[in-house]
Amino acid sequence: MPKLRSPQVLRATVDFAKHLKSTYSGLNLIFEPRVAQMVHDQLDFPIHTCDPSQFPDKIDMITTLGGDGTILRAASHFSVYSSVPPILAFNFGTIGFLAEWKFEEYKRAWREAYMSGSRVPHQDLLTPHTRVATGEKTHEAETNVASGWQDAPGKSMGPSRASKILLRHRLRVGVYDPNGQNINSQLHPTTKSQSHLPAVPPEDTKLAHKDSPPQIHALNEILIHRGPKPHLAIIDIYLNNRFLTEAVADGILLSTPTGSTAYSLSAGGSIIHPLVKSLLITPICPRSLSFRPLVLPLNTQVTLKVSSKNRDGELEVSIDGKRSAGVRIGTEIRVEGEAVGVTNDGSWKGGVPCVICGPGKGDSAEFDDDGWVGGLNGLLMFNHPIGRG
């Protein structure tokens, strides 16, 4: 999935596709329809495409070439599903805080991710394409298949492999009209997928609603905003059904730790490590100078209600940077953090699994540090002295 309207990225996409087809001949490469039209004349082998609503039935792993927006675009195709395929992201973006891999490393990055021990049956390790790709098969690779994904940073995806996975949790969003009816279907695209079950909230949470549409997931944030209207938005905020405050501001952001370095950061929100199980409320240009950002536990039930005091009647809702709908007075946006973890069979549940960099061959373990820290210093210039080049 490449960044759009970039000739450089399109050329890289073609090079990457040729490498995958020549080295891993058993793969089926699936492109978005508009991308397939751009690249098919430059490839001498068949490629596949389908309606994006069918991606959950057909895709086992996602590769993005672009910036953070491209990753959000990829995740948005799975916004109503409880699971997302692993995402291997190469950085071609303006900042690219979420995309750790340099494209020059694409052969190593794909090899380590593709050949990792991701809870595959023992007999599957013996198939011809696996043996060719690894070059050799050791007893360790036969017997020590990874038992599952851990919730600690940087756990190996498989034995003797440097690839690691970071599960980034999302926000679960339910939108309800003044009559209490779920109107999520007005916000998310229609899906034709059958094999993946839509995300259903637990029955003991406020988001639970019998026969309601699937919950929508946001990887970065959900925004309720006044839009082009001249008057400030007035939004009542509730935490676990208890009234917190009446916010008068341009808007309110609810962010994940992943989204804490995006719009929320520009609005003065706190920076949160992606492994901290939390969600963040950030006001956008509030009238009161005492309204500060709040960091809350992941399982906090947050409700944003469009107040009857709004002078313009309707506010705008955006999910991960895309305008979803206008909401009128009395509408409630109910949000909870998505729990992530490991199932009994060793697979992951929830979240967006992102393949992150491990140490390369011959690298010392001391360089196997947290890439998030490097991103703060190298990309966001954290605490960088003014005037120093």
C-alpha positions as CSV (number, residue, x, y, z in Angstrom):
1,M,0.0,0.0,0.0
2,P,2.0,3.0,-1.2
3,K,1.7,6.7,-0.5
4,L,-0.4,8.3,-3.3
5,R,0.8,10.9,-5.8
6,S,4.5,10.2,-5.3
7,P,6.5,9.0,-8.3
8,Q,9.4,8.0,-6.0
9,V,7.2,5.8,-3.9
10,L,5.5,4.3,-6.9
11,R,9.0,3.2,-8.3
12,A,9.8,1.7,-4.9
13,T,6.5,-0.2,-4.9
14,V,7.4,-1.7,-8.3
15,D,10.9,-2.7,-7.1
16,F,9.5,-4.2,-3.9
17,A,6.8,-6.2,-5.8
18,K,9.4,-7.6,-8.3
19,H,11.6,-8.7,-5.4
20,L,8.7,-10.5,-3.6
21,K,7.6,-12.3,-6.7
22,S,11.0,-13.4,-7.7
23,T,12.1,-14.5,-4.2
24,Y,8.8,-15.7,-2.7
25,S,7.0,-17.1,-5.8
26,G,4.1,-18.5,-3.7
27,L,2.8,-15.1,-2.6
28,N,-0.2,-13.4,-4.1
29,L,0.2,-9.6,-4.2
30,I,-3.0,-7.6,-3.7
31,F,-3.2,-3.9,-4.4
32,E,-5.9,-1.3,-3.9
33,P,-7.7,-0.8,-7.3
34,R,-6.3,2.6,-8.0
35,V,-2.7,1.5,-7.2
36,A,-3.1,-1.6,-9.3
37,Q,-3.9,0.6,-12.3
38,M,-0.7,2.5,-11.7
39,V,1.7,-0.4,-11.5
40,H,0.3,-3.3,-13.6
41,D,1.9,-2.1,-16.8
42,Q,5.3,-2.0,-15.1
43,L,5.1,-5.6,-13.8
44,D,5.6,-8.8,-16.0
45,F,3.5,-11.0,-13.7
46,P,-0.1,-11.1,-12.6
47,I,-1.2,-9.0,-9.6
48,H,-4.5,-9.0,-7.8
49,T,-7.0,-6.4,-6.7
50,C,-10.4,-6.3,-5.1
51,D,-12.8,-3.9,-3.4
52,P,-11.2,-2.7,-0.2
53,S,-14.2,-4.0,1.7
54,Q,-13.0,-7.5,0.9
55,F,-9.5,-7.0,2.2
56,P,-10.2,-8.7,5.6
57,D,-11.0,-11.9,3.7
58,K,-7.9,-11.9,1.5
59,I,-5.0,-10.2,3.2
60,D,-2.6,-11.9,5.7
61,M,0.1,-9.2,5.9
62,I,0.2,-5.5,4.9
63,T,3.2,-3.5,3.6
64,T,3.0,0.3,3.5
65,L,5.4,2.6,1.7
66,G,4.7,6.1,2.9
67,G,4.3,7.9,6.2
68,D,2.0,7.7,9.2
69,G,-1.0,8.7,7.0
70,T,-0.4,5.6,4.8
71,I,-0.4,3.4,7.9
72,L,-3.7,5.0,9.1
73,R,-5.1,4.4,5.6
74,A,-4.2,0.7,5.8
75,A,-5.6,0.3,9.3
76,S,-8.9,2.1,8.3
77,H,-9.7,-0.8,6.0
78,F,-10.1,-2.9,9.1
79,S,-11.8,-0.3,11.3
80,V,-14.8,-2.4,12.0
81,Y,-12.9,-5.6,12.8
82,S,-11.4,-6.9,16.0
83,S,-8.1,-8.0,14.3
84,V,-5.7,-6.4,11.8
85,P,-3.0,-8.2,9.8
86,P,0.6,-7.3,10.7
87,I,1.8,-4.1,9.1
88,L,5.3,-3.7,7.8
89,A,5.9,0.0,7.2
90,F,8.6,1.7,5.2
91,N,9.2,5.3,5.8
92,F,8.6,7.7,2.9
93,G,6.7,10.3,4.9
94,T,7.3,13.8,5.9
95,I,8.1,12.6,9.5
96,G,7.1,9.0,9.5
97,F,7.1,8.5,13.3
98,L,5.3,5.2,13.1
99,A,7.2,3.8,10.1
100,E,10.5,2.6,11.5
101,W,12.0,0.8,8.4
102,K,14.1,2.4,5.8
103,F,13.3,1.2,2.3
104,E,16.9,0.2,1.7
105,E,16.3,-2.6,4.2
106,Y,13.3,-4.0,2.4
107,K,14.9,-7.4,1.7
108,R,15.9,-7.9,5.3
109,A,12.7,-6.5,6.7
110,W,10.4,-8.8,4.6
111,R,12.6,-11.8,5.1
112,E,12.6,-11.5,8.9
113,A,8.8,-10.8,9.1
114,Y,7.8,-13.5,6.6
115,M,10.0,-16.2,8.0
116,S,9.2,-15.5,11.6
117,G,7.7,-18.2,13.8
118,S,4.3,-16.8,14.2
119,R,2.5,-19.8,15.7
120,V,2.5,-21.9,12.5
121,P,2.1,-25.7,12.7
122,H,5.3,-27.7,12.7
123,Q,4.5,-29.3,9.3
124,D,4.1,-25.9,7.7
125,L,7.8,-25.1,8.4
126,L,8.8,-27.9,6.1
127,T,7.1,-26.6,2.9
128,P,9.4,-25.9,-0.1
129,H,9.1,-22.1,-0.2
130,T,10.0,-21.9,3.5
131,R,13.1,-24.0,3.1
132,V,14.3,-22.0,0.1
133,A,13.8,-18.7,1.8
134,T,15.6,-19.6,5.0
135,G,18.5,-21.4,3.3
136,E,18.6,-23.9,6.1
137,K,16.3,-25.6,8.6
138,T,17.7,-26.1,12.1
139,H,16.3,-28.3,14.9
140,E,15.6,-25.2,16.9
141,A,13.4,-23.8,14.1
142,E,11.5,-27.1,14.0
143,T,10.8,-27.4,17.7
144,N,10.8,-23.9,19.2
145,V,7.9,-22.4,17.2
146,A,6.9,-19.1,18.9
147,S,4.3,-19.7,21.5
148,G,2.6,-16.4,21.1
149,W,2.9,-12.6,21.1
150,Q,3.9,-11.1,24.4
151,D,2.7,-7.7,25.7
152,A,6.3,-6.6,26.4
153,P,8.2,-4.4,24.0
154,G,10.2,-6.0,21.3
155,K,9.5,-9.7,21.8
156,S,10.8,-11.7,18.9
157,M,8.3,-12.8,16.3
158,G,10.1,-16.2,16.1
159,P,13.1,-18.1,17.2
160,S,16.4,-16.6,16.1
161,R,14.6,-13.9,14.2
162,A,15.1,-10.2,14.7
163,S,11.7,-9.1,13.7
164,K,9.5,-7.8,16.5
165,I,5.9,-6.8,16.8
166,L,4.3,-3.9,18.7
167,L,0.6,-4.2,19.3
168,R,-0.9,-0.7,19.2
169,H,-4.3,-0.5,20.8
170,R,-7.1,1.4,19.2
171,L,-10.2,3.3,20.5
172,R,-13.6,1.6,20.2
173,V,-16.2,4.2,19.1
174,G,-20.0,4.1,19.3
175,V,-22.1,7.0,18.1
176,Y,-25.7,7.3,19.4
177,D,-28.4,9.7,18.3
178,P,-30.6,11.7,20.8
179,N,-33.0,8.7,21.0
180,G,-30.2,6.3,22.0
181,Q,-30.0,4.5,18.7
182,N,-26.6,3.5,17.4
183,I,-25.8,5.3,14.2
184,N,-22.3,3.8,13.5
185,S,-23.5,2.7,10.1
186,Q,-23.5,6.3,9.0
187,L,-19.9,6.6,9.8
188,H,-18.1,3.5,8.6
189,P,-18.0,2.0,5.0
190,T,-20.2,-0.9,4.1
191,T,-18.2,-4.1,4.1
192,K,-18.7,-7.3,2.1
193,S,-16.3,-9.4,4.2
194,Q,-17.6,-12.6,5.7
195,S,-14.6,-14.4,7.2
196,H,-13.7,-11.9,10.0
197,L,-16.2,-11.2,12.7
198,P,-16.9,-7.5,13.3
199,A,-15.7,-6.2,16.6
200,V,-18.4,-6.6,19.2
201,P,-18.0,-4.8,22.6
202,P,-18.2,-6.8,25.8
203,E,-21.6,-7.1,27.3
204,D,-20.7,-5.5,30.6
205,T,-19.6,-2.2,29.1
206,K,-21.6,0.9,28.2
207,L,-20.7,0.4,24.6
208,A,-22.7,-2.9,24.5
209,H,-25.9,-2.6,22.6
210,K,-28.0,-5.5,21.4
211,D,-28.1,-5.8,17.6
212,S,-26.1,-2.6,17.2
213,P,-23.8,-2.0,14.2
214,P,-20.1,-3.0,14.6
215,Q,-17.9,-0.7,16.7
216,I,-15.6,1.6,14.8
217,H,-11.9,1.6,15.7
218,A,-9.5,4.5,15.6
219,L,-5.7,4.0,15.7
220,N,-4.8,7.6,16.3
221,E,-7.8,9.6,17.5
222,I,-11.4,10.7,17.3
223,L,-12.1,14.4,16.9
224,I,-15.3,16.3,17.6
225,H,-14.9,19.8,16.2
226,R,-16.8,23.0,15.4
227,G,-15.6,22.8,11.7
228,P,-16.2,25.9,9.7
229,K,-18.8,27.2,12.1
230,P,-18.0,30.6,13.7
231,H,-19.0,29.7,17.3
232,L,-17.1,27.5,19.8
233,A,-18.3,23.9,20.3
234,I,-19.9,23.1,23.6
235,I,-19.4,19.5,24.6
236,D,-20.4,17.7,27.9
237,I,-17.8,15.2,29.0
238,Y,-18.6,12.1,31.1
239,L,-16.2,9.6,32.6
240,N,-17.8,6.2,33.5
241,N,-21.3,7.8,33.4
242,R,-20.2,10.6,35.8
243,F,-20.3,14.2,34.6
244,L,-16.8,15.7,34.4
245,T,-17.1,19.1,32.7
246,E,-18.7,21.2,30.0
247,A,-16.0,21.9,27.5
248,V,-16.1,25.1,25.5
249,A,-13.5,24.9,22.8
250,D,-12.8,24.5,19.1
251,G,-13.0,20.8,19.7
252,I,-12.1,17.8,21.8
253,L,-9.6,15.0,20.9
254,L,-9.7,11.5,22.3
255,S,-6.4,9.8,21.4
256,T,-4.5,6.6,21.9
257,P,-0.8,6.6,23.0
258,T,0.0,6.1,19.3
259,G,-2.0,9.2,18.5
260,S,-0.4,11.2,21.3
261,T,2.4,12.2,18.9
262,A,0.0,13.4,16.2
263,Y,-2.8,16.0,16.3
264,S,-3.0,15.8,20.1
265,L,0.7,16.8,20.5
266,S,0.2,19.9,18.3
267,A,-2.8,20.8,20.6
268,G,-0.6,20.6,23.7
269,G,-1.4,17.0,24.7
270,S,1.0,14.7,26.6
271,I,3.4,12.3,24.9
272,I,2.6,8.7,25.9
273,H,4.6,5.6,25.2
274,P,2.6,3.1,23.0
275,L,2.8,0.4,25.6
276,V,1.1,2.5,28.3
277,K,-2.5,1.3,28.5
278,S,-4.3,4.6,28.5
279,L,-6.3,7.1,26.5
280,L,-5.9,10.8,26.3
281,I,-8.4,13.7,26.3
282,T,-7.0,16.9,24.7
283,P,-9.0,20.1,24.3
284,I,-8.4,22.2,21.2
285,C,-8.1,25.9,22.0
286,P,-10.4,25.8,25.1
287,R,-11.9,29.0,26.3
288,S,-10.8,28.2,29.9
289,L,-7.0,28.3,30.4
290,S,-7.4,25.8,33.3
291,F,-8.6,23.0,31.0
292,R,-5.6,20.7,30.7
293,P,-5.2,17.4,28.9
294,L,-6.1,14.3,30.8
295,V,-4.5,10.8,30.7
296,L,-7.0,8.1,31.7
297,P,-6.9,4.3,32.2
298,L,-7.5,2.3,29.0
299,N,-10.8,0.9,30.3
300,T,-12.3,4.3,31.1
301,Q,-15.7,4.9,29.4
302,V,-15.7,8.4,28.0
303,T,-18.8,10.0,26.6
304,L,-18.8,13.2,24.6
305,K,-22.3,14.7,24.3
306,V,-23.2,17.6,22.0
307,S,-24.7,20.1,24.3
308,S,-28.0,21.8,23.7
309,K,-26.1,25.1,24.2
310,N,-24.4,24.8,20.9
311,R,-25.4,27.9,18.8
312,D,-24.7,26.3,15.4
313,G,-26.6,23.0,16.1
314,E,-24.2,20.6,14.5
315,L,-20.5,19.6,15.1
316,E,-18.2,17.5,12.9
317,V,-16.7,14.1,13.8
318,S,-13.4,12.9,12.3
319,I,-11.8,9.5,12.8
320,D,-8.0,9.2,12.2
321,G,-8.1,12.4,10.2
322,K,-11.0,11.6,7.9
323,R,-14.3,13.5,8.4
324,S,-16.9,10.9,9.1
325,A,-20.2,12.8,9.8
326,G,-21.9,15.8,11.3
327,V,-23.5,15.2,14.6
328,R,-26.5,17.2,16.0
329,I,-27.4,18.3,19.5
330,G,-28.0,15.4,21.9
331,T,-25.7,13.0,20.0
332,E,-23.4,11.0,22.2
333,I,-20.0,9.6,21.2
334,R,-19.0,6.8,23.5
335,V,-15.4,5.7,23.5
336,E,-13.4,3.0,25.3
337,G,-9.8,1.8,24.8
338,E,-9.4,-1.5,23.0
339,A,-7.8,-4.3,25.1
340,V,-4.9,-6.1,23.4
341,G,-3.1,-9.3,24.4
342,V,-2.5,-13.0,23.7
343,T,-5.2,-15.7,23.2
344,N,-4.9,-19.2,24.5
345,D,-3.7,-20.5,21.2
346,G,-0.8,-18.0,21.1
347,S,-2.2,-15.5,18.6
348,W,-2.9,-11.9,19.4
349,K,-6.2,-10.2,20.0
350,G,-7.1,-6.7,19.2
351,G,-4.8,-3.9,18.3
352,V,-2.8,-3.1,15.2
353,P,0.3,-5.3,15.0
354,C,3.2,-3.3,13.7
355,V,6.5,-5.0,12.7
356,I,9.3,-2.9,14.2
357,C,13.1,-3.0,13.7
358,G,15.3,-5.3,15.6
359,P,19.1,-5.3,15.5
360,G,20.6,-6.3,12.2
361,K,23.0,-9.1,11.7
362,G,26.1,-8.4,13.8
363,D,24.6,-5.6,15.7
364,S,25.3,-5.4,19.4
365,A,22.3,-5.9,21.7
366,E,23.0,-2.5,23.2
367,F,21.7,-1.0,20.0
368,D,18.5,-3.0,20.4
369,D,16.8,-0.1,22.1
370,D,13.4,1.4,22.0
371,G,12.8,2.9,18.6
372,W,10.2,5.1,20.1
373,V,12.9,7.0,22.0
374,G,14.9,7.4,18.8
375,G,11.8,8.8,17.1
376,L,11.3,11.4,19.8
377,N,14.9,12.6,19.4
378,G,15.5,12.2,15.7
379,L,12.1,13.0,14.3
380,L,10.3,15.2,16.8
381,M,13.5,16.9,18.0
382,F,12.4,16.4,21.6
383,N,13.8,19.2,23.9
384,H,16.0,20.3,21.0
385,P,17.7,23.6,21.9
386,I,16.4,26.6,20.0
387,G,18.9,27.9,17.4
388,R,21.0,24.7,17.4
389,G,21.4,23.1,14.0
